[in-house]
Amino acid sequence: MNDLERLREAWERPAPPTPEARSAARRALLSRAAARPRANWRLPALAVAAVTAVVVAGTTLAGGSEPATSVKPVVTPSAHVTPTPVPTTVVPPRDNQWIYTRAVLRQFRKGTPRGQGFTPGSPPPTEVFEFWTRADGRRVGYLVNGKLTTSNPGAREPDNTYALLVALPTAPAKLLAAVRDYRTPGQDPDDWLFRKLEEILRRNPVPPAHEVALFKALSLVRGATVDRSAVGLDGAPVLSVSRIADGWRRVEVLFDPRTHAYRGVRETAVADHTELWPGSGVSKRVKRNGVWTDAPPEALWTVEKGTVWFSSLRTGLAVVDRAGQRP
């Protein structure tokens, strides 16, 4: 069983995987092709810029540079989670170190019966998600069914290679142009760009100048709006940069209003939505009276306008020496 199959077990249908899971699944899939020459392979040839920082110490959970030991995830049944203070600055990682992030997630996932409807009065369950990214982009680590798994993320990009992040321009328009160079043809350019910028923020101890630049760059993406009076996932004031995705979800990236430090992401239904299977452009063939015909799509689940479909509040950020290590 490969990493992608393990991830599929961890996030059962019909509930969609979180952005964290989609990122891990994409990396696992790309790793299968990593041994082949790639025309767009980007090696981390740039030096890591120095930033003023506080050293964050770590405690080893498992020995070895890429341990394969069992690590139990922390699951919190209550929505009232007191986050551990996230350091405002973190020491820049060496290439062989790992960037650890922890987030409190609220999401609809395992055990969702087909046809279920979600409303603002039925909030999703809460849990903790942990992720490790090696600073040179060679490996990522995550928990699948409570066990630590590492995989090759494939192409080096600013979200998984720290040297490429700090080499980005701090002028917002130039930063957008630089990040666009990593897009794979065929993807919606604005949707991809908005997600990629958020992923860069989520995965890294971003230097302050780049954090401000990324906030401004997000606001320049076509269709993005800025709300300077938004309320965050912990009830505190935040800056919100949002964009409508798939015609029914508002995806908000949340920032500290004073420092522009990344705080998390929230997805809210802005219209009633029914998730169909198969989706648009895909047909389901059934045999009736010996003849194959197209069957109408089935409703997997519905979501009511105003429902917070997914949220992620970052509660931990550190540089550690090994995957599986926590600060």
Secondary structure, 3 states (H helix, E strand, C coil): CCHHHHHHHHCCCCCCCCHHHHHHHHHHHHHCCCCCCCCCCCCCCCCCCCCCCCCCCCECCCCCCCCCCECCCCCCCCCCCCCCCCCCCCCCCCCCCEEEEEEEEEECCCCCCCCEEECCCCCCCEEEEEEEEECCCCCEEEEECCEEEEECCCCCCCCCCHHHHHCCCCCHHHHHHHHHCCCCCCCCHHHHHHHHHHHHHHHCCCCHHHHHHHHHHHHHCCCCEEEEEEECCCCCEEEEEEEEECCCEEEEEEECCCCCCEEEEEEEECCCEEEEECCCCCCEEEEECCEEEEECCEEEEEECCCCEEEEEEEEEEEEECCCCCEC
